[in-house]
Amino acid sequence: MKKYISHVLLLFLYASAAHSQSMHDLLRFTRPELKGTARYISLGGAFNALGGDLSAIKDNPAAAAVFINSELGVTLNAVDNKIDASYFGNQNNIDSRSSKVEQFGIVLVLNDTEGNDFSKIALAFNYQNDRIYNNKYNAIGINPNRGLDDYFLAYANGVRFQDIKTYDDESISDSYKYLGEQRGFSSQQAFLGYQSYVINPEETTDENTLYVSNSNPQGNSVNHDLFVSQSGRKSKYSFTLSTQYKDKLYLGLNLNSHQLETRRVHNLLEDNYGAGSDFSYAEFENDLYTYGSGFSFQLGAIYKPTDKIRMGLSYQSPTWYSLTDELSQFIITSENNETDTIDPGVINIYEYKFSTPAEMSAGLAYIFGKNGLISAQYDLSNYQNTSFNINQGDVNFINQNNEIASNLKSAGTLKLGGEYRISRFSIRAGYFNQKSIHKAFQDSYNGSSIGIGYDFGGSALNLALSRVESQRSEPLFDSGLTDLVGIKNNQSQFLISYSMKL
């Protein structure tokens, strides 16, 4: 049996076609997560009608003009993710922790001293983590339906056998790179499946396009051990212009720059093939590094019909992203006590564009003078409007957009918060609940929070603790081996914010 172990440290394959970006990839970049200052989190993020907080600016740009004084603030966050992965009745839990600078912002307030109707102008900048990807999960179970052979067969059937053979004058790396450049992702996967002996052609003729399983010809149940590790972040930089009109109305505009950088290592170990197979195990790993940037804008208003009532309304445009994926793969198989490693040592590079859905937000707050407040906010997005850019007519992107339209739906998020003040000391509580964004299964996010704060006069210190539960389902792969892993994340986050008047 041949043993192909690549010694190529780095080869790049630059391709314009998609590898297999899917709806589930976009959802990892689109799902909301409650992020912000300690005060913002402790009130459940219900700040659309309130303003006066640096993280409120990222939701409603009119919030900047509510500030009385110029202010500078920073927030640190410690997060604990307990992720429970369910796969064919088995559950496995992994705990992962991280700490980051969550937020940094500054607002400059310019008061008009000449008595104009526009009595105040505020300029602001706020950096905010929208999502942190430092987590991992491990799904273990017995799959009675499908295995890695089904994954490779889904791509191989239709690919000519002459394309996935190796010839005397070429290496595994050369063949894999050539197929990516000339034949596409499907041919590369067929190549990996055949060279690792997971699949075989029905006929060993050059024009053969039909393949069968070699690893599990009897279709027996197999053991799966999937380990997924994620790292990185999605950040938002907001540049804000806001103004106060007379004593009743605040208006604002945000121009937002979004930065995304994340790595996802997806490793599947398969064994226990049973009678009729010479295989002992197979290990298949996909290492995906994604980075890029996006742009969005926001418009917002806060209106005070009375001294005690605040009403807010804001519009978040779609975020238009341009991303790059760098994908590397390898597969190791053991058959008849011999091990084969197919590691091309090639990094496939793909560029693509997509957009997230727009969002409308409305808020209502009641102010109890100096004693406290209660606030409510409702955000609404239509996740069917998440889409890949298909200007080049890529068939995979067209199919994925159709899948998004068929499977996702509009979903609202309710946020509630309250604050009670005793002299310079404040106690706070909040609640938030996002409905499922998927039509067929649960894909939701909800939780509660508490917090305290102390106003020193020229500065303030705020602390918050939130408990969040999110649920979703993801397939092992997007083709062939598509059985779902149920993922439940119980997240705890502790935040500390310090702000200083300038």
C-alpha angles and dihedrals in degrees: 000000000000119000112207110191112168117222093185107120098196134003121162126213112192111200132173095201121085120258097210107306106171146182089270091056091054092047090058087060097038107044111106124239127189106249132159148086120336092256092048092051095044090057091050092251091289095145104118092108097032111054120172093108127097094229091046086067091066089059101036119014091203086072090081094066091054090070112103095199136026110267144189124201144172133190132201121200134196115194132193117193119194104187120190114197119198121198124169093334097315121112128200128181130207127183120211131175137196140167128207146163095266102188144359126182148155133199125194116202119203114191121203111233097186098073099251120161089246093065099174141027122195127195117194144176123194131180113200136174106230093186138000117209100194099127143097141199137197122209116192127177150111114276111207094184115042146013142182089287088066090054094053094040090055089061100033101055105094095026116113115245092227089064096058100043121098121230131211095260099050138067131220089259093050093050095045092048093047092050092051091050098043109021107024140230096313092059091048091054092047088051093052091047094050098040090051090049093240090123135022134200116255087229127018093227122122093242096050112125101172124088138186136201118271098172096053110013092159093055092234124172112271135200117245127197110182120185119185122184123186132187137168137060147255113225137188127209112196124196109193139197114184137166141189118227112205110309099308113053136053121189130187148175128204126197107195132199115197125201124192129187122161140150124207122188112194114189123177123188116193127187146139096075094169129204119355096033131096091198123109099183146332129211120196123182132187117189111194123186115186127186139159147107142261143193134221140157136213136204123197146170137191119196129194110202089172136006090263104041128072126184124190135190129177141170124212113197121218113279110239110210132192109196139179124209123203110194129184126178141188136173130200122193134179119208126167089354092302122115125217123193117196105189111155093187089219126135111211112211121202130178124201144150133227140165133221122221123271119250135215119202132188129184140187126191137178120207119209094203109255093337100077147278147246123218139185132192135182124197123191129193132168105221091191085077092066104110148163118239107252100184090128092048096243107184093211091055092047090052092047092050089052090050091050091051091049099045109031130067145180115292133187130210121211118204125187130181143169137189131193122192128206106185104298094345123090133191121196143184135185146181133199133182128181116193121229114285093200124078098211105039142013116287104159145133129210141150150133137248143196132194149168134210142186126206112211092185100249094037141017137215120206132183129192139181123194133183115202133182122197128179131193143144127231131184120238088237134356094241134038100347096053103147112140130249114207110221123196119179122194103193128189120188131183120198135189121190131186122190130182131196114233 
